[in-house]
Amino acid sequence: MWRYLKRFLIGKPLKSNDESGQSISKFKGIALLSSDALSSVAYGTEQITAVLITLSAAALMYQLWVALLVLILLAAITLSYRQIIYAYPSGGGSYIVSKTNWGESAGLVAGGSLLVDYMLTVAVSTTAGTEAITSTIPSLHKYSVAISIFIVIFIMLLNLRGMRESASFLIVPVYLFIITIIAMIVVGGYNIITGNVEFHGYANFGSNVSGMTLLLFFKAFSSGSSSLTGVEAISNAVPNFNKPKRKNAANTLVIMSIILGIFFAGITFLSYYFGIVPNSKETVLSQIGQAVFGNSILYYLLQTATALILVVAANTGFSAFPVLAFNMAKDKYLPHAYLDKGDRLGYSNGIISLALGAIILILIFNGETNLLIPLYAMGVFIPFTLSQSGMIKHWFRERDGFWLGKAFINFIGTVISATLVIFLFILHFKNVWPYLIIMPLLLLLFYKINDHYKRVAEQLRVSRESVKEIKPYSGSTVIVLVSDITQVTKEAMAYASSIGDYVIAMHVSFNENEDAKKKKLSDKFKAAYPEIRFVDIHTSYRSITNPVLRFCDVIANKDDKDNNSTTVLVPQFVPKHPWQQVLHNHTALKLRAVLNSRENIIVSTFNYHLKD
């Protein structure tokens, strides 16, 4: 049943040589990897104005200066990540650059920051989309958490079906949002140029506003920089593009950044010109839409497109997280399970892990994850700083082409990003302090995993000396666990006799008052297998595992001295239908689990398959 449900939800398995068919074009790359970055314009300007309005309405004029600084940072980040795509095309983005140029610890800080950030991306995006839905249908507000979790599971299943299918699905909401925002900026700009609307700004551009401080300005900048989250996703997913992968990924990044820059600049300018003041009842983007389109169908189309892209913005995390986890697992800092591809040629374990992490965050914060936005920005700008400063080292080492100019671009990005990180810590400490706990714990986890893999490799490595040390076994003892004389026992004893020099049948009894029953089983067994030793062990505690383990230890220790091998054969019958498993106990499973703890015992399972 599970197999059919899986096929229905995920689709039929793809062949390994179909992988090239799962690559994406620039057109689909925009849909698949830019939803997070583009959706941030829905709240980026609002984050800026929410800080400036604490001083006065006149201070809203400074949103233009803040926006200009954000656009400079966007340009530096875009050029930097474009260079990263060409220099490090295997994906992994900030993690690979930081690890290569600054060392292991810096790479793990960048990688760990982004892993957590992608979980925050999914949690924040889905809850923001849910808020848009519940604002339209207030009766659904009490189901906000359930709706958010449903959206996460839906996007997870979409990505498990493969990149092409998820990209095809995302084309409609992403490009609908792009078209409606372009329409709003064009119509709003046309009305301003033609004089159809009057200037409603609270202060003329360039005028001095009393009480404005550099600290407040940078607080607004640090809040508005949330518009740049998701820009790095394309550099993490270079292997997903059509050939030539680097060129297509780099061009997609540039196209996305141009769209993002135009949208952010246009929305911020319209917000200033129309004198939009942030309030808790209506978003800044909604107020701009109302000012440009009125109550026409275009306004409601804008609201619908905004809600849709906020919902699907989580998909950027699902596209980038698995590739980053793959690169970290390849370097042995995450479990090797993240290296495996699923039926649809995606990194399924990474996709599922991301969904589980996001759901846990949604449950912990009861669907109200907006307070995590500063932490969300921290998880992006620390890797930005590490990767861009790492690229400076890269250019001074490689010295190819116009390397001084490229290094200067990375220097600008590094300075702005580092400044932003400092201000995030200073101005938003109450929101970002968890980073100081989460990151050391993650680093400890990464190093523990890496140390485990190193120790495993050391112990498994074969040398000439180790081969010479291995002595051949002189004999083999097989212990067969017996509950009764059944068809399973008959087959298992025949198999044990074929592989062992010495076979012991072992039975555990629980009630010492049933002497007649024990004697009957003993006589019955000896009559059927006179050449095989039968051992009956009594226990008063209704547990079979401890008596079995004690007896097997005795035999195994004796065999070690005689240079014999000890194999414990655990017979079990397998029902025809999977659902029938729940009707039987799982004693064999418990026995295997406890016997696996002994390094001098070989554990083997004998399966007898039932026909009906």
N, C-alpha and C positions, 0 to 999 in steps of 0.2 A: 504493500500500500504506500509506504514512504517513497519507494522508487517512482511510482506513478505520480505522486504529488510533487516530487522533486522535478520530474520531467515537465509537468504542467507549469510550475512556477519559474523554472530556470531554462528549460528547453533541452533539446537533445545534445549529447556531448559532441564537441567539435574535434576533428583530427588535428594532430600537432602541426601538420603541414598547412592547416587552414589559418595559421597565426597571421600571415601577411594580410589575409582578408579582414582581420580585425583592426588593422591600422586605420587611422582617421586622417581626413583632409583638413586644410586650414578652416574651411567653412564649418565642419563639424567640431573642430578643435575649439573654436570660439564658443560654441554651444556647450561643450563638455567641460572646458577648463576655465572659462571666464565668468561663470555665473556668480561666483563668490565676489570677485572684484567689482563687477558691474553692479551687483545688487547693493554694494556698500554706498553707492551714490544716493540711495533712498534714505540713508540716515547720516551720511558723512557731513553734509552742510548743517544738518540739524544739531549734530554734536558740537559744532563750532559755535553756532548761534546760542545754544543753551548755556555755554560758558560766558560769552560776551554780554548776554542780556542781564547777567547778575550785576553788572556795573550800571548800564543804562541802555536805552533803545538806541541812542546815538552811537554807542560803542559797536553796534552791529556793522558799521562801516568797515571796521577792521577785518571783517570776514573776507574781504577781497584780498587784503595783504596776507592773511593766513592761507587763503586758497592759492595764492601765488607761490608761497613757500612749499605748500603741499605738492604743487605741480612741478616745482624744481626737483623735489625729492622723487617724485614719480619718474621724471626724465632720467635722473641719475640711476634709480633702481632698474628702470627698463634697459638702459644701455649696459648696466652692469650684468644683469641676468642674460642679456643677449650675448655678451661675451662669455658668460658661464656656459651657455648652451653649446657654443662652438668649442670651448676649451675642455668641457667635461660633458660629452654627449650621452653618457651612460645613464643619466637621470640622477636623482639624489640631490641636485641643486646645492643648497647651502651646506648640507652635511658633507658632501664630497669635497667641495672647495675648502671648507674650514679644516677638515681632517687632513687634506693634502698639504695645505700651506701653514696651518697653525698647530697641527698635531692631533693626536688621538682625543684628548680631553675636549678641545675646542670643537672638534667634529661631533662628539657625542652631545655637547651642550646644544649645538645647532640642531642636530637630528632629534634629540629629545624634546626640545622646544617646539619643533614643528609637528612631531607626533601628537603632543598634547594639544597644540593649536588646531590641528585638523579635527580633533574631537570637539573642541570648543566651536570650531566653524560649523560643524554639523548641528551641535546643540543650539547655538545662537541662531543659526539660519532657520531651523525648523520651528523654534519657539517664536521667532519674529514673524514667520509665515503664518503660524497659528494665530498670533495676535491680529494679523490682518483679516484672517477668516472670522475670528470671534467678534471683531469690531463690526463686520458686516452682518453677522448673525449672532447677536448678543446671547441668545439662549444656549449657545454652545460653549460659553465661557467656562462653565463648571467641568467641561470635558477637555480642557486645554492640554493637560498632561497626556491623556490618552490619544488625542489627535496628533500631538507632537511625536509620540512613540510610533504611531501608525505611519506617519510620514517618513520617519527614519527607516522603518522596516520596508516600506514601499521602495524607497530609493536604494536600499541595500539589495533587494531582489532585482531591481532594474540593473544594477551594476553586475550582479552575479550572472545575468544573462549575456553579458559581454559589452565591450565598449561601443561597438557600432549601434547596437540597439538602444543603449542609454543615450548616446549622442543623438540618434534619430528622434527619440522622445523629447529631448531637451531643446531641439531646434525651435519648436513653436513658442514656448514661454520666453526663451532668451531673445529671439529675434523680434517677438511681439513687443518686449520691453524696449529693445533698441529702437524700433520704429516709433513707438509712442513717445519716448523721451526726445528723439530727434524732432518729431512733430511739435512737441511742446516748446522746445528751444527755438525752432524756426518760427513758429507762429508768434511766440512771445517776443522774439527779437524783431520780427517784422512790425508788430504793433508798436514797439518802442521807437524804431527808426521812422515810421510813418506818423508818429505822434498820436496814435489812437489811444494810448494810455499815458497818464501823467506819472511823473516821478513821485514816489511815495517814501523814498528813503528818509531816515531820520537825521542824517548828516551828509553833507557833500563829501565826495571822495577827496581824501587828502587833508581834510580839516582835523584840527586837534580836538580830542575829547578829554575833558577833565576827569582825572582819576585813573586813566589808562596806564597800566604798568607793563613792564616787560614780562613779569611773572604771569600775569593774566593772559598776555598774548601767547606765551608758550604753552599755557594750559589749554587754550583754545586750539593751538596747533597740535598738541599731543592728542587731543580728543578727535580732531578732524583727520588725523593720520590714519584712523581706522578705515578710511576709504581705500587705503592701499593694501589692505589684507587680501590675500589671494593672488597677488601679482606674481609671486614666485612659483605658483603651481605648475606653470608650463615648463619651467626649467627642471622640475622634478619628474616630468612625464614625457621627456624627449623620445624614449623608445616607442611610444604609442603612435607616433606620426608616420605618415607615408614617407617613402624615400623620395628625395634626400631628406632624412629625418631632421638634421640640424637646421637646414635652410627653412623647412616648413615650420618647425617649432619656433625659430627666431622670428620669422615673418608674422606668425600668429601672435606672438608676444607683442610685437610692435603695433599690429592692428588693434589688439585688445587695449593697449595702453593709450593709443590715440583716441579710441572711442571713450575710454574711461576719463581721460583728460578733458575732452570736449564736454562730456556730460557733467563732470564735477565743476568745471569753470562756468558752463552755461547755467546750471542750477543755482550756483552760488551768486552769480550776477543777477539772475531774476529774483532771487530771495532778497538781495540788497535793494534792487530797483523798486520792487513792489512793497518794500517795507514789511516783509514777513516777520512776525514775532513768534517764536516757538511757544506752543502750549500743549497741555496734556491731552486735550480732546481731539486735536487734529495735527497730523504730521506737517512738517514744512513742505514736503513734496506735494502733499494733498492741497495745501493752501496755494501753492504756485499753480498747480493744475486748475484749481478753481478760478484763479485770477486770469489764466490764459484761455481756458476752454469754457468757463462758466459751468452751468449744469447740463452741458450737452453730453451726447453719447461718448465723445472723445474723452471727457473727464472720467467717466466710469470705466472706459477701456483702459485708461492710464492706471486707475486704481486696481483693476483686475490684473493687468500686466505686472504691477509692482508686487501684488500679493503672490503671484505665480513665481516670479524670479526669486523672491525671498524664500519661498518654499524649496525651490530646486537649487538654490545657492549651495546647499549642503553637498551637492554632487561633486563640487570641486575637491572637497576633502576625500571623497570616495575614489576620485581619480588619482590623487597625488599620494595619499597615505600608503596604499599597497606597494607602490614603486619605491618609496622611501624605506618602508619596512623591509622590502626585498634587499635593497642595498645594504642596510644595516645587518640583516641576517646573513648576507653573503660575507660580511666582515666578522661574523660570529659575535655580534652584540645583541641579537635577538634570536629567538628560537628558529631552527631551520624549517619549521612548518611554514614560515612566511616566504620560503623559496618555492613552494609548491603551487602549481597552477591548477585551477579547477576544471570542470567539464567544459566551460565556455572560454577557456584560455585566459581567464583573469586570475589574479592572486586572491583567491577566495578567502583564505584565512585572514588576510589583511582587511578585506572588505567587511567580514563578519566582526572582527575585533574592533574596528572603528565604530560600527553600529552599536555594539554592546557598550563601548566606552561612552558614546554620546547619550545612550538611553540612561546609563547610570548618572550622568551629569544632570539630565533632565529631571530624573527622580529626586536627586539630592536637593536641587534648587527649585523643585516643584514647578518646573516650566518657566520660571522667572530668571532667565540667564543674562539679562541685560547688564547686571552688575559685573559680569565677567568680561565685558568689552575691553576695559583697560588691560586685564590679564591676557586677553585675546591679542591685543596689540603688542604686548610685551613678548609673547611667543613668536611674533613675526619679526619685530625689529632687532631683537638680539641676534637671530640668524642673519638678518640683513647686514648688521654691523660686522659680524664675523666673516661673512662671505665677501663683502666688498673690500674689507681690509685685507682679506686673504688674496683677492685678485690683484691688489697692489703688489704684494710679494710675488705673485705669479708673473706679472709683467716685468718686474725687475729681474726675475730669474730667466725668463724666456727671451725678452728683448727683441721681439719680432714685430715688424710693421710699425705702425704709429703708436708704439708702446707707451711713450711718455704721455701722450694725449689720453690714452685709455686709462692709464694709472691716475691721471688727474681727475677724470670722471669718477673713478672709484673712490678717490680721496674725498671729493665733495659728498658723495653718497655716504661714506663712512662717517664724516664729521656730523652731517645732519642726523643720521640714524643714531649715532652714539649720543648726541645731544638729546634726541627724543627719548632714548632709553633712560637717561639721567632724569629728565623731567617727569617721565612716567613714574619713576621710583619716588621722586620728591613730592609730586603733586597728587599722585593717585596711590600712595603707599597702602592705604586701607583696602584697596582692591587688588593690588599686585603682590602683597606680601606672601601669598601661598606659593609663588614662584620660587622663593628662597627655601622652601621646604620640599616642594615637588622635585626640583631639579637635582639636588643632592641624592634624593632617594632613587631617582631614575639613573643617575650616574652609577650609584652603587649596584643597582640591578644589572646595568649593561656590563660592568666589570665582572660581576659574579658569573653572568652567562658566558662571557668571553673566557674567564678562567676555567670554567667547567669544560668548555670545548677544547681548550689547550691541554688540560689534564687527561681528557678522554683520548685525544690524539697521541699523547705521549705514551699512554698505556697500551694503545692498540698498535703502535708502530712496531714493525717487525725488523729485527736486526739478525745478523748471522749468529751472534752469541745467544740470543733468545731462542732461535730455532734449535740450537745444539742443546739447550737446557731442557727442552721438552722430552720427557721419557714416554715411550709407548705404554699403554695400559696392558697389563697381563691378563685381565679378565673383565667380565661385566656382570654386575648384579642388577636385576630388575625387580623392583617392588611394585606389585599391582594392588591397588586399593579395591577391595571387594565389599559390596553391601549385601549381596545375595547371589545365588546361582541363577543367572539369567543369560539371555542370548548375548547381551553386552559382555558379560563376564567370559563367556565361551570364546567369543572372538578376540577379546583382549588377552586372554591367557595364551591363545595360539600365537598371537603377534609377539608377546613377551618372550615366549620360548624360542622364537625365531631370531631374536636379537640378543638374548642374554645367555650367559653361561650358567648362571645361578638365578632362579626365579623364586620370589617369596610372595605369597598372597597374604594380604593384611586386612583384618576386619576389626572394626571398633564397635563394641557393644556398650549400651548405656545402663541396662538394668541387670544387676548381678543376681536377681531372684529368678531370672529366666534361664536357669541352667539347662533345662531340657531343650529349650529353643537353640541355645548356643551349641549344645552337643549335637543336635540334629543337623545344624548348618556345618559343623566341623566334620561330622561323619559323611554328610552328603558331598562335601568338597573333596575329602580324601578318597572317596569312592570314585569320583570323576577324574581327579588328578593325583593319583597316588605318588607320583614322583616329585610333586611340588610341595614345599613347606608351607603350612598354613598357620598363621599367627593371629590369635584373638586377644585384643587388648581392651580391658574394661576402663571406663571413665565414669566418674560420678557427677560430672558437671555439664552434661548434655552438649558438649562441644567436641567435634571430631578433629579440629585442626591441631590442638595441642598434643594429643596422644600420637597423632600421625607424625608430627614434627619431631617429637622426642624419639620415637622408634627409628625414623629415617636418619636422624643424627647419629644414633648408635651404630647403625649399619654403615653409614657413609664414613664415619671416623675409622671403623675397622677396615673398610675397603681402601682408605687412604694409605694405611700402613702396609697393606698387601699390594698396593699399586693397582687396585681395581677401580673401575668406574661404577658409580651408583646412579641408576635411572629410576625415577618414580613415575609410573604410568598411571594416569588418572583417566579411567573410562567414563564416558558420558554418552547419553543418547541425545540426538538432535531431532526435534519435532519437524514435521514436514512444512508447517506454516509458521512464520515468525511470531504471529500473535499467540501461538500456543506456548511460547517460552515462559510467559507470565504464570502459567498453570503449574509450573514445576519449580522446585527449589534450585539454588545455584551453588550447591556444595562444591562442585568441581572448580568453580571460579574462585571460591574462598581458599581451597586447598592449593591451587596454583599460585595465588597471591602470597601465601605464607611460605611455600616451598621455594619460591623465587628468591627469597632472602638468603638462601644458603648457596655459597659459591662452589661447594664440593658436591652438589646434587644437580643432576640433569632432570628437568621436568618435561614430561611429554604427555600429550593429550591423545586419547584414542576415541575417535568419534564413531558412533553407531547411528546411522541415519534411519529413522522410522519411515515407513512407506505411507502410512495414512495419518 
